[in-house]
Amino acid sequence: MHLDDDGSLIIVGAAVTAPEVLAEIQQLSRIAPDELAVRAPKELKKAIWEACGGHDPHFD
């Protein structure tokens, strides 16, 4: 994970290519043609939450 100069989060992970997972995601949000769904390891949940301004949600 990287915090860009403009405050954007850049998440590094494996691209999700499984059609069933992509279909599930697209039921809730649109994936634009120039975007990828990325699988971030579960160990990053707390770091992502905190980078977005959250306070210790107890991700154990």
Phi and psi restraints in degrees (range 20) as a CNS / XPLOR table:
assign (resid 1 and name C) (resid 2 and name N)
       (resid 2 and name CA) (resid 2 and name C) 1.0 -140.2 20.0 2
assign (resid 2 and name N) (resid 2 and name CA)
       (resid 2 and name C) (resid 3 and name N) 1.0 138.8 20.0 2
assign (resid 2 and name C) (resid 3 and name N)
       (resid 3 and name CA) (resid 3 and name C) 1.0 -99.5 20.0 2
assign (resid 3 and name N) (resid 3 and name CA)
       (resid 3 and name C) (resid 4 and name N) 1.0 115.5 20.0 2
assign (resid 3 and name C) (resid 4 and name N)
       (resid 4 and name CA) (resid 4 and name C) 1.0 -76.7 20.0 2
assign (resid 4 and name N) (resid 4 and name CA)
       (resid 4 and name C) (resid 5 and name N) 1.0 166.3 20.0 2
assign (resid 4 and name C) (resid 5 and name N)
       (resid 5 and name CA) (resid 5 and name C) 1.0 -57.3 20.0 2
assign (resid 5 and name N) (resid 5 and name CA)
       (resid 5 and name C) (resid 6 and name N) 1.0 -30.1 20.0 2
assign (resid 5 and name C) (resid 6 and name N)
       (resid 6 and name CA) (resid 6 and name C) 1.0 -89.9 20.0 2
assign (resid 6 and name N) (resid 6 and name CA)
       (resid 6 and name C) (resid 7 and name N) 1.0 5.8 20.0 2
assign (resid 6 and name C) (resid 7 and name N)
       (resid 7 and name CA) (resid 7 and name C) 1.0 91.4 20.0 2
assign (resid 7 and name N) (resid 7 and name CA)
       (resid 7 and name C) (resid 8 and name N) 1.0 -0.6 20.0 2
assign (resid 7 and name C) (resid 8 and name N)
       (resid 8 and name CA) (resid 8 and name C) 1.0 -73.7 20.0 2
assign (resid 8 and name N) (resid 8 and name CA)
       (resid 8 and name C) (resid 9 and name N) 1.0 144.0 20.0 2
assign (resid 8 and name C) (resid 9 and name N)
       (resid 9 and name CA) (resid 9 and name C) 1.0 -87.0 20.0 2
assign (resid 9 and name N) (resid 9 and name CA)
       (resid 9 and name C) (resid 10 and name N) 1.0 132.0 20.0 2
assign (resid 9 and name C) (resid 10 and name N)
       (resid 10 and name CA) (resid 10 and name C) 1.0 -111.5 20.0 2
assign (resid 10 and name N) (resid 10 and name CA)
       (resid 10 and name C) (resid 11 and name N) 1.0 116.2 20.0 2
assign (resid 10 and name C) (resid 11 and name N)
       (resid 11 and name CA) (resid 11 and name C) 1.0 -103.5 20.0 2
assign (resid 11 and name N) (resid 11 and name CA)
       (resid 11 and name C) (resid 12 and name N) 1.0 126.3 20.0 2
assign (resid 11 and name C) (resid 12 and name N)
       (resid 12 and name CA) (resid 12 and name C) 1.0 -102.0 20.0 2
assign (resid 12 and name N) (resid 12 and name CA)
       (resid 12 and name C) (resid 13 and name N) 1.0 128.8 20.0 2
assign (resid 12 and name C) (resid 13 and name N)
       (resid 13 and name CA) (resid 13 and name C) 1.0 -171.8 20.0 2
assign (resid 13 and name N) (resid 13 and name CA)
       (resid 13 and name C) (resid 14 and name N) 1.0 -177.7 20.0 2
assign (resid 13 and name C) (resid 14 and name N)
       (resid 14 and name CA) (resid 14 and name C) 1.0 -77.6 20.0 2
assign (resid 14 and name N) (resid 14 and name CA)
       (resid 14 and name C) (resid 15 and name N) 1.0 135.2 20.0 2
assign (resid 14 and name C) (resid 15 and name N)
       (resid 15 and name CA) (resid 15 and name C) 1.0 -65.2 20.0 2
assign (resid 15 and name N) (resid 15 and name CA)
       (resid 15 and name C) (resid 16 and name N) 1.0 136.4 20.0 2
assign (resid 15 and name C) (resid 16 and name N)
       (resid 16 and name CA) (resid 16 and name C) 1.0 -85.5 20.0 2
assign (resid 16 and name N) (resid 16 and name CA)
       (resid 16 and name C) (resid 17 and name N) 1.0 123.4 20.0 2
assign (resid 16 and name C) (resid 17 and name N)
       (resid 17 and name CA) (resid 17 and name C) 1.0 -122.4 20.0 2
assign (resid 17 and name N) (resid 17 and name CA)
       (resid 17 and name C) (resid 18 and name N) 1.0 -7.9 20.0 2
assign (resid 17 and name C) (resid 18 and name N)
       (resid 18 and name CA) (resid 18 and name C) 1.0 -66.4 20.0 2
assign (resid 18 and name N) (resid 18 and name CA)
       (resid 18 and name C) (resid 19 and name N) 1.0 119.5 20.0 2
assign (resid 18 and name C) (resid 19 and name N)
       (resid 19 and name CA) (resid 19 and name C) 1.0 -55.6 20.0 2
assign (resid 19 and name N) (resid 19 and name CA)
       (resid 19 and name C) (resid 20 and name N) 1.0 -37.2 20.0 2
assign (resid 19 and name C) (resid 20 and name N)
       (resid 20 and name CA) (resid 20 and name C) 1.0 -69.0 20.0 2
assign (resid 20 and name N) (resid 20 and name CA)
       (resid 20 and name C) (resid 21 and name N) 1.0 -35.0 20.0 2
assign (resid 20 and name C) (resid 21 and name N)
       (resid 21 and name CA) (resid 21 and name C) 1.0 -71.1 20.0 2
assign (resid 21 and name N) (resid 21 and name CA)
       (resid 21 and name C) (resid 22 and name N) 1.0 -43.8 20.0 2
assign (resid 21 and name C) (resid 22 and name N)
       (resid 22 and name CA) (resid 22 and name C) 1.0 -62.3 20.0 2
assign (resid 22 and name N) (resid 22 and name CA)
       (resid 22 and name C) (resid 23 and name N) 1.0 -39.9 20.0 2
assign (resid 22 and name C) (resid 23 and name N)
       (resid 23 and name CA) (resid 23 and name C) 1.0 -63.3 20.0 2
assign (resid 23 and name N) (resid 23 and name CA)
       (resid 23 and name C) (resid 24 and name N) 1.0 -40.7 20.0 2
assign (resid 23 and name C) (resid 24 and name N)
       (resid 24 and name CA) (resid 24 and name C) 1.0 -63.8 20.0 2
assign (resid 24 and name N) (resid 24 and name CA)
       (resid 24 and name C) (resid 25 and name N) 1.0 -43.6 20.0 2
assign (resid 24 and name C) (resid 25 and name N)
       (resid 25 and name CA) (resid 25 and name C) 1.0 -61.6 20.0 2
assign (resid 25 and name N) (resid 25 and name CA)
       (resid 25 and name C) (resid 26 and name N) 1.0 -44.1 20.0 2
assign (resid 25 and name C) (resid 26 and name N)
       (resid 26 and name CA) (resid 26 and name C) 1.0 -71.4 20.0 2
assign (resid 26 and name N) (resid 26 and name CA)
       (resid 26 and name C) (resid 27 and name N) 1.0 -10.7 20.0 2
assign (resid 26 and name C) (resid 27 and name N)
       (resid 27 and name CA) (resid 27 and name C) 1.0 -71.9 20.0 2
assign (resid 27 and name N) (resid 27 and name CA)
       (resid 27 and name C) (resid 28 and name N) 1.0 -25.7 20.0 2
assign (resid 27 and name C) (resid 28 and name N)
       (resid 28 and name CA) (resid 28 and name C) 1.0 -106.5 20.0 2
assign (resid 28 and name N) (resid 28 and name CA)
       (resid 28 and name C) (resid 29 and name N) 1.0 -30.8 20.0 2
assign (resid 28 and name C) (resid 29 and name N)
       (resid 29 and name CA) (resid 29 and name C) 1.0 -152.9 20.0 2
assign (resid 29 and name N) (resid 29 and name CA)
       (resid 29 and name C) (resid 30 and name N) 1.0 157.1 20.0 2
assign (resid 29 and name C) (resid 30 and name N)
       (resid 30 and name CA) (resid 30 and name C) 1.0 -86.9 20.0 2
assign (resid 30 and name N) (resid 30 and name CA)
       (resid 30 and name C) (resid 31 and name N) 1.0 137.7 20.0 2
assign (resid 30 and name C) (resid 31 and name N)
       (resid 31 and name CA) (resid 31 and name C) 1.0 -105.5 20.0 2
assign (resid 31 and name N) (resid 31 and name CA)
       (resid 31 and name C) (resid 32 and name N) 1.0 110.9 20.0 2
assign (resid 31 and name C) (resid 32 and name N)
       (resid 32 and name CA) (resid 32 and name C) 1.0 -67.3 20.0 2
assign (resid 32 and name N) (resid 32 and name CA)
       (resid 32 and name C) (resid 33 and name N) 1.0 156.7 20.0 2
assign (resid 32 and name C) (resid 33 and name N)
       (resid 33 and name CA) (resid 33 and name C) 1.0 -56.6 20.0 2
assign (resid 33 and name N) (resid 33 and name CA)
       (resid 33 and name C) (resid 34 and name N) 1.0 -27.5 20.0 2
assign (resid 33 and name C) (resid 34 and name N)
       (resid 34 and name CA) (resid 34 and name C) 1.0 -96.2 20.0 2
assign (resid 34 and name N) (resid 34 and name CA)
       (resid 34 and name C) (resid 35 and name N) 1.0 13.0 20.0 2
assign (resid 34 and name C) (resid 35 and name N)
       (resid 35 and name CA) (resid 35 and name C) 1.0 -114.9 20.0 2
assign (resid 35 and name N) (resid 35 and name CA)
       (resid 35 and name C) (resid 36 and name N) 1.0 159.8 20.0 2
assign (resid 35 and name C) (resid 36 and name N)
       (resid 36 and name CA) (resid 36 and name C) 1.0 -126.1 20.0 2
assign (resid 36 and name N) (resid 36 and name CA)
       (resid 36 and name C) (resid 37 and name N) 1.0 149.2 20.0 2
assign (resid 36 and name C) (resid 37 and name N)
       (resid 37 and name CA) (resid 37 and name C) 1.0 -85.9 20.0 2
assign (resid 37 and name N) (resid 37 and name CA)
       (resid 37 and name C) (resid 38 and name N) 1.0 132.6 20.0 2
assign (resid 37 and name C) (resid 38 and name N)
       (resid 38 and name CA) (resid 38 and name C) 1.0 -122.1 20.0 2
assign (resid 38 and name N) (resid 38 and name CA)
       (resid 38 and name C) (resid 39 and name N) 1.0 133.3 20.0 2
assign (resid 38 and name C) (resid 39 and name N)
       (resid 39 and name CA) (resid 39 and name C) 1.0 -89.5 20.0 2
assign (resid 39 and name N) (resid 39 and name CA)
       (resid 39 and name C) (resid 40 and name N) 1.0 114.2 20.0 2
assign (resid 39 and name C) (resid 40 and name N)
       (resid 40 and name CA) (resid 40 and name C) 1.0 -96.3 20.0 2
assign (resid 40 and name N) (resid 40 and name CA)
       (resid 40 and name C) (resid 41 and name N) 1.0 136.8 20.0 2
assign (resid 40 and name C) (resid 41 and name N)
       (resid 41 and name CA) (resid 41 and name C) 1.0 -58.5 20.0 2
assign (resid 41 and name N) (resid 41 and name CA)
       (resid 41 and name C) (resid 42 and name N) 1.0 144.8 20.0 2
assign (resid 41 and name C) (resid 42 and name N)
       (resid 42 and name CA) (resid 42 and name C) 1.0 -58.9 20.0 2
assign (resid 42 and name N) (resid 42 and name CA)
       (resid 42 and name C) (resid 43 and name N) 1.0 -23.0 20.0 2
assign (resid 42 and name C) (resid 43 and name N)
       (resid 43 and name CA) (resid 43 and name C) 1.0 -66.4 20.0 2
assign (resid 43 and name N) (resid 43 and name CA)
       (resid 43 and name C) (resid 44 and name N) 1.0 -15.7 20.0 2
assign (resid 43 and name C) (resid 44 and name N)
       (resid 44 and name CA) (resid 44 and name C) 1.0 -89.8 20.0 2
assign (resid 44 and name N) (resid 44 and name CA)
       (resid 44 and name C) (resid 45 and name N) 1.0 -6.1 20.0 2
assign (resid 44 and name C) (resid 45 and name N)
       (resid 45 and name CA) (resid 45 and name C) 1.0 -54.0 20.0 2
assign (resid 45 and name N) (resid 45 and name CA)
       (resid 45 and name C) (resid 46 and name N) 1.0 -48.7 20.0 2
assign (resid 45 and name C) (resid 46 and name N)
       (resid 46 and name CA) (resid 46 and name C) 1.0 -64.9 20.0 2
assign (resid 46 and name N) (resid 46 and name CA)
       (resid 46 and name C) (resid 47 and name N) 1.0 -42.9 20.0 2
assign (resid 46 and name C) (resid 47 and name N)
       (resid 47 and name CA) (resid 47 and name C) 1.0 -63.7 20.0 2
assign (resid 47 and name N) (resid 47 and name CA)
       (resid 47 and name C) (resid 48 and name N) 1.0 -40.5 20.0 2
assign (resid 47 and name C) (resid 48 and name N)
       (resid 48 and name CA) (resid 48 and name C) 1.0 -65.9 20.0 2
assign (resid 48 and name N) (resid 48 and name CA)
       (resid 48 and name C) (resid 49 and name N) 1.0 -45.6 20.0 2
assign (resid 48 and name C) (resid 49 and name N)
       (resid 49 and name CA) (resid 49 and name C) 1.0 -56.8 20.0 2
assign (resid 49 and name N) (resid 49 and name CA)
       (resid 49 and name C) (resid 50 and name N) 1.0 -47.8 20.0 2
assign (resid 49 and name C) (resid 50 and name N)
       (resid 50 and name CA) (resid 50 and name C) 1.0 -67.8 20.0 2
assign (resid 50 and name N) (resid 50 and name CA)
       (resid 50 and name C) (resid 51 and name N) 1.0 -37.4 20.0 2
assign (resid 50 and name C) (resid 51 and name N)
       (resid 51 and name CA) (resid 51 and name C) 1.0 -64.9 20.0 2
assign (resid 51 and name N) (resid 51 and name CA)
       (resid 51 and name C) (resid 52 and name N) 1.0 -26.2 20.0 2
assign (resid 51 and name C) (resid 52 and name N)
       (resid 52 and name CA) (resid 52 and name C) 1.0 -88.2 20.0 2
assign (resid 52 and name N) (resid 52 and name CA)
       (resid 52 and name C) (resid 53 and name N) 1.0 4.0 20.0 2
assign (resid 52 and name C) (resid 53 and name N)
       (resid 53 and name CA) (resid 53 and name C) 1.0 98.2 20.0 2
assign (resid 53 and name N) (resid 53 and name CA)
       (resid 53 and name C) (resid 54 and name N) 1.0 5.6 20.0 2
assign (resid 53 and name C) (resid 54 and name N)
       (resid 54 and name CA) (resid 54 and name C) 1.0 -74.2 20.0 2
assign (resid 54 and name N) (resid 54 and name CA)
       (resid 54 and name C) (resid 55 and name N) 1.0 160.2 20.0 2
assign (resid 54 and name C) (resid 55 and name N)
       (resid 55 and name CA) (resid 55 and name C) 1.0 -118.1 20.0 2
assign (resid 55 and name N) (resid 55 and name CA)
       (resid 55 and name C) (resid 56 and name N) 1.0 121.8 20.0 2
assign (resid 55 and name C) (resid 56 and name N)
       (resid 56 and name CA) (resid 56 and name C) 1.0 14.4 20.0 2
assign (resid 56 and name N) (resid 56 and name CA)
       (resid 56 and name C) (resid 57 and name N) 1.0 81.3 20.0 2
assign (resid 56 and name C) (resid 57 and name N)
       (resid 57 and name CA) (resid 57 and name C) 1.0 -83.3 20.0 2
assign (resid 57 and name N) (resid 57 and name CA)
       (resid 57 and name C) (resid 58 and name N) 1.0 9.5 20.0 2
assign (resid 57 and name C) (resid 58 and name N)
       (resid 58 and name CA) (resid 58 and name C) 1.0 62.0 20.0 2
assign (resid 58 and name N) (resid 58 and name CA)
       (resid 58 and name C) (resid 59 and name N) 1.0 54.7 20.0 2
assign (resid 58 and name C) (resid 59 and name N)
       (resid 59 and name CA) (resid 59 and name C) 1.0 -80.8 20.0 2
assign (resid 59 and name N) (resid 59 and name CA)
       (resid 59 and name C) (resid 60 and name N) 1.0 90.7 20.0 2
